[in-house]
Amino acid sequence: MKSKFKVVLAAALFLALSGYSYAQENYGGALNTFLKFGNNSSISANYEFEVAPSLTVSPEARIWFSGDNNLAIGGRADYYFDSLLGLVEPWDIWAGIDAAFITGDGDDFGLNAHLGVEYKISDLIGIIAEFGGGTTTAGGIGVGFHF
């Protein structure tokens, strides 16, 4: 049952990432890079594609500095609360989930939830803070590059 769930989830992620995408506002077309802290210290990156107003999906990769895990490849989905909260540039606030297959001696599958905030210091660059919980997540800081 566990491996069937993984196959279905992986197929859903790949279909979502290869489906329709269109750019609106500032939610799609961003490369986000993170330095994550805690027991799961790592670096990660994702590239966002907007699939609906205020909703993005992203392929994601993560490399650990130490511990049992080595590399994670997966995807994430984020919902931006800017329009609901009446936020204007330069702020973005979102919440989302991410899932990934992991290589190494530790977990073989990670499922996490996160909450993030970004302050855009220019049209092209933003400073990001993200907090979360789950099987392999850790809080982190990052830089967003908007195209």
Sequence and secondary structure as in RCSB ss.txt:
>XXXX:A:sequence
MKSKFKVVLAAALFLALSGYSYAQENYGGALNTFLKFGNNSSISANYEFEVAPSLTVSPEARIWFSGDNNLAIGG
RADYYFDSLLGLVEPWDIWAGIDAAFITGDGDDFGLNAHLGVEYKISDLIGIIAEFGGGTTTAGGIGVGFHF
>XXXX:A:secstr
 HHHHHHHHHHHHHHHHHS     TTTSSEEEEEEE STT EEEEEEEEEEETTEEEEEEEEEESSSSEEEEEEE
EEEEE HHHHT  TTEEEEEEEEEEEEEESS SEEEEEEEEEEEESSSSEEEEEEEEEESS   EEEEEEE 
